[in-house]
Structures are given as C-alpha cells and as structure tokens.
Amino acid sequence: MKADRLRVFIAIALPDPVIEQIREARDHLKRHGFSVKWVRSGNIHLTLKFLGEVGSDTVGTIGDAMTEAAAQSVSFTLFSKGMGVFPDIRRARVLWTGLGGEIKLLVALQKEVDRRLNAVGYRKESRPFTGHLTIGRAKGRLHKGKLESAINKFERFETQPFVVDRIHLIQSELKPTGAVYTRIRTGRLAQDRRQ
C-alpha cells in the first residue's frame, strides 16, 4: 500500500469483559481442530462500514461524516449471542457470533453512517447490513457435520449486555503476524433521547 493511502473501516469496539466471554467461547471451538485462522481477541469488533484503501487526505472528511452520523444516533444496548457461519454450513468461510438487544437502533446507526459517507462520495452498501462479530475465517473446507455439532453447542451462548455510545474510524495495517488496528477518530452517540 502506498504511504499516502490508508486501509480504514468504521466500527463499534467491545468492552473487555465481553471480549473475554467471546474469547472463551472461541477457544472452545478452537479445540475441535478446525482449519481456521482465528481472529485475535483484541481485534474482535462490530464493523459498520468497511471503506478499504482511501487517500490520507480524505481521512478528515470521513471522520467528519462519521462523527455527524454518531451525533444523529442515540446510544443503545447490545449483547453477543449464538454462533453461525457465512455463507452457509456446507461452504463455511466466516465464523461469527451474533447480536441481540436493540438491533433496530444498530441498523439505524449503520444506515446513518452509510448515508453520511455516501454524501461525501463513498458508495452505499448494496447488501443488507447483518451485524455480527467475526471470530474466524476458514482456511479450507470445514467438515460440515463436526462444524454443525460444534456451533450448535453455542445455541444459548450470550454475553453480558454493553452500551454502544461511540463509534470509531480505525486504520487496519496488514502485517505477517495479523492485522494491527489503530483508532484514528471517535464519534460519540447522542444521549438516549427516550429517557
């Protein structure tokens, strides 16, 4: 990547106790010996928009759009629950844990981020938003029966709830040891107007 280009995305960070609960669940899956590149615990996050490579001179505009989107959105509560795969159990490429809680407010936030970024030249997402936390990526074909059995054990998996009150513009640097994430800017969500 050129020095004047950055690989960036907008995401919700998770509190340490929630990451720890997800790590414990992920480690149980690891013991099955699947051919999976597991996401490091500190890198687990909820992506709202992946922008890819952008010019370093556009980061300020992106950050402004993100903070405006955050200011127009109310804080809300989520929790992580269950496990699954994309695209399906026969062709599993991504292993994830799902979300529960105030999902309508999460979707509204993602749409507002998408709308604000579209206004400054970044294409809206064509696929519907499916909030999830990636915990691993398959390195090859995974045994359908074993995978299904392992994932079904986490049907009732649920973390403690956490409040989403800020979002982050994050730089991702791809290194041989894995991605290194650096927060560039933070946008605070409005206080809960429902109170």
Residue, then its C-alpha position, 0 to 999 in steps of 0.5 A: m500500500k502506498a504511504d499516502r493511502l490508508r486501509v480504514f473501516i468504521a466500527i463499534a469496539l467491545p468492552d473487555p469483559v465481553i471480549e473475554q466471554i467471546r474469547e472463551a467461547r472461541d477457544h472452545l471451538k478452537r479445540h475441535g481442530f478446525s482449519v481456521k485462522w482465528v481472529r485475535s481477541g483484541n481485534i474482535h469488533l462490530t464493523l459498520k462500514f468497511l471503506g478499504e484503501v482511501g487517500s490520507d487526505t480524505v481521512g478528515t472528511i470521513g471522520d467528519a461524516m462519521t462523527e455527524a452520523a454518531a451525533q444523529s444516533v442515540s446510544f443503545t444496548l447490545f449483547s453477543k449471542g449464538m454462533g453461525v457461519f457465512p455463507d452457509i454450513r456446507r461452504a463455511r468461510v466466516l465464523w461469527t457470533g451474533l447480536g441481540g438487544e436493540i438491533k433496530l437502533l444498530v441498523a439505524l446507526q449503520k444506515e446513518v453512517d452509510r448515508r453520511l459517507n455516501a454524501v461525501g462520495y463513498r458508495k452505499e452498501s448494496r447488501p443488507f447490513t447483518g451485524h455480527l462479530t467475526i471470530g474466524r475465517a476458514k482456511g479450507r473446507l470445514h467438515k460440515g457435520k463436526l462444524e454443525s455439532a460444534i456451533n450448535k453447542f453455542e445455541r444459548f451462548e450470550t454475553q453480558p449486555f454493553v452500551v454502544d455510545r461511540i463509534h470509531l474510524i480505525q486504520s487496519e495495517l496488514k502485517p505477517t503476524g495479523a492485522v494491527y488496528t489503530r483508532i484514528r477518530t471517535g464519534r460519540l452517540a447522542q444521549d438516549r433521547r427516550q429517557 
